Amino acid sequence: MTILLAATTIGLLILGYFVMRRLDDFIERGEILDSPQGRANQGILIYGAPEVEEKIYKIGMKCKILTDPIFPEDGLYSALFALSQDDRSNLALCHMARQADPGITMIARCSAPNLQGVFEAMGVSRLLGSEESVAPLLAELGGVSR
């Protein structure tokens, strides 16, 4: 009985050692999860303004360009910039983003004054007019990221 207890204890210690070693390796490789859902943070999601990508990279942030107004489920995004001239596409994308990630920060372009309330009700943090430049917003981001 004593030998069985000793063998079981030694087996559990060895198993614990290997589990902790794998966990340490996992954390060391940077594979620790960025969100409770297990999605890695992909940075800023941009729709309708591909020229903004280079500027975001210059300030040291990650980003992904969307060509269609469909929110990707492949990761966690810190912000969505819905900057196309098509209010309906921007609104649809903001709606999908809010459904997928209730905590996402959303900045959207809105050309029609009658839709501003809809964007605000959706939880858009900042609305840009149809001719308003995104440059001041990027300057703010540049100051925050440094």
LUMMAR-98907 format. One record per residue (C-alpha): z, x, y. Coordinates in nm, 4 decimals. Example, Ala and Ser with C-alpha at 12.3 -4.5 7.8 and 13.67 -1.06 7.14 Angstrom:
! residues 2
       zz       xx       yy
   0.7800   1.2300  -0.4500
   0.7140   1.3670  -0.1060
END
This chain:
! residues 146
       zz       xx       yy
   0.0000   0.0000   0.0000
   0.0879   0.2848   0.2387
  -0.2414   0.4605   0.1645
  -0.4371   0.1393   0.2342
  -0.2547   0.0898   0.5661
  -0.3176   0.4525   0.6675
  -0.6874   0.4298   0.5742
  -0.7269   0.1036   0.7706
  -0.5542   0.2538   1.0753
  -0.7728   0.5660   1.0633
  -1.0848   0.3486   1.0247
  -0.9899   0.1369   1.3267
  -0.9234   0.4474   1.5365
  -1.2634   0.5937   1.4469
  -1.4361   0.2627   1.5206
  -1.2548   0.2386   1.8573
  -1.3609   0.5923   1.9417
  -1.7299   0.5168   1.8772
  -1.7187   0.1879   2.0692
  -1.5595   0.3556   2.3720
  -1.8058   0.6444   2.3550
  -2.1033   0.4026   2.3553
  -1.9497   0.2138   2.6478
  -1.9009   0.5379   2.8423
  -2.2634   0.6381   2.7745
  -2.3812   0.2937   2.8869
  -2.1931   0.3162   3.2170
  -2.2966   0.6777   3.2720
  -2.6664   0.5860   3.2441
  -2.6172   0.3340   3.5242
  -2.6766   0.0335   3.3065
  -2.3690  -0.1464   3.4305
  -2.4609  -0.4997   3.5236
  -2.5198  -0.5864   3.8889
  -2.4422  -0.9526   3.8435
  -2.2421  -1.1804   3.6199
  -2.5698  -1.3197   3.4850
  -2.6678  -0.9749   3.3591
  -2.9636  -0.9309   3.5941
  -3.0279  -0.5992   3.7653
  -3.0579  -0.6043   4.1453
  -3.4241  -0.5672   4.2412
  -3.3743  -0.5513   4.6201
  -3.5697  -0.7730   4.8611
  -3.8352  -1.0195   4.7523
  -4.1269  -1.0560   4.9986
  -4.3832  -1.3363   5.0094
  -4.6689  -1.3675   5.2561
  -4.6344  -1.0326   5.4343
  -4.7317  -0.7408   5.2081
  -4.7434  -0.5054   5.5084
  -4.3624  -0.5292   5.5259
  -4.3248  -0.3496   5.1908
  -4.3834  -0.0005   5.3288
  -4.1410  -0.0596   5.6178
  -3.8667  -0.1723   5.3779
  -3.9203   0.1342   5.1592
  -3.8951   0.3541   5.4706
  -3.5479   0.2195   5.5464
  -3.4455   0.3021   5.1907
  -3.4402  -0.0379   5.0241
  -3.6128  -0.1658   4.7120
  -3.8516  -0.4581   4.7341
  -4.1031  -0.6577   4.5370
  -4.4119  -0.8358   4.6717
  -4.4978  -1.1860   4.5535
  -4.8584  -1.2988   4.5646
  -4.7784  -1.6551   4.4558
  -4.4905  -1.8756   4.5747
  -4.3107  -1.8620   4.2405
  -3.9597  -1.7168   4.2237
  -3.9378  -1.4555   3.9453
  -3.6566  -1.4767   3.6934
  -3.6682  -1.1045   3.6129
  -3.3805  -0.9915   3.8281
  -3.1292  -1.0497   4.1004
  -3.2586  -1.0186   4.4558
  -3.0393  -0.9548   4.7572
  -3.2770  -1.1393   4.9900
  -3.5962  -1.3419   5.0029
  -3.8392  -1.3038   5.2928
  -4.0741  -1.6057   5.2777
  -4.3096  -1.5025   5.5567
  -4.6423  -1.6703   5.4861
  -4.8062  -1.8993   5.7411
  -4.7893  -2.1861   5.4878
  -4.4637  -2.3746   5.5509
  -4.4879  -2.5738   5.2284
  -4.5196  -2.2594   5.0161
  -4.2310  -2.0963   5.2011
  -4.0189  -2.4065   5.1541
  -4.1045  -2.4370   4.7838
  -4.0217  -2.0705   4.7266
  -3.6904  -2.1031   4.9115
  -3.6057  -2.4054   4.6983
  -3.6813  -2.2142   4.3751
  -3.4805  -1.9149   4.4986
  -3.1780  -2.1303   4.5817
  -3.1947  -2.2928   4.2365
  -3.2205  -1.9558   4.0592
  -2.9617  -1.7735   4.2709
  -2.7328  -1.9793   4.4975
  -2.6064  -1.6637   4.6715
  -2.9417  -1.5226   4.7809
  -3.0003  -1.4600   5.1525
  -3.3212  -1.6253   5.2687
  -3.5326  -1.5532   5.5757
  -3.8357  -1.7779   5.6242
  -4.1224  -1.8327   5.8633
  -4.1581  -2.1918   5.9857
  -4.4514  -2.3043   6.1996
  -4.3744  -2.6763   6.2168
  -4.0707  -2.7666   6.4299
  -4.0197  -3.0862   6.2287
  -3.9531  -2.8759   5.9140
  -3.6873  -2.6508   6.0683
  -3.4096  -2.8880   5.9666
  -3.5353  -2.8885   5.6066
  -3.5290  -2.5081   5.5950
  -3.1789  -2.5043   5.7427
  -3.0574  -2.7671   5.4936
  -3.1986  -2.5483   5.2162
  -2.9672  -2.2699   5.3330
  -3.2185  -2.0403   5.5023
  -3.0163  -1.7839   5.6979
  -3.2786  -1.7102   5.9598
  -3.5974  -1.8856   6.0674
  -3.8862  -1.7039   6.2282
  -4.1476  -1.8833   6.4375
  -4.5155  -1.8661   6.3436
  -4.5849  -1.5811   6.5867
  -4.2422  -1.4154   6.5721
  -4.2443  -1.0554   6.4514
  -4.0370  -0.9432   6.1568
  -3.9856  -0.5991   6.3224
  -3.6467  -0.6807   6.4861
  -3.5162  -0.8066   6.1523
  -3.6291  -0.4862   5.9812
  -3.4625  -0.2830   6.2572
  -3.1377  -0.4689   6.1841
  -3.1773  -0.3965   5.8137
  -3.2419  -0.0308   5.8891
  -2.9173  -0.0135   6.0851
  -2.7220  -0.1875   5.8086
  -2.8592   0.0257   5.5246
  -2.7652   0.3559   5.6872
END
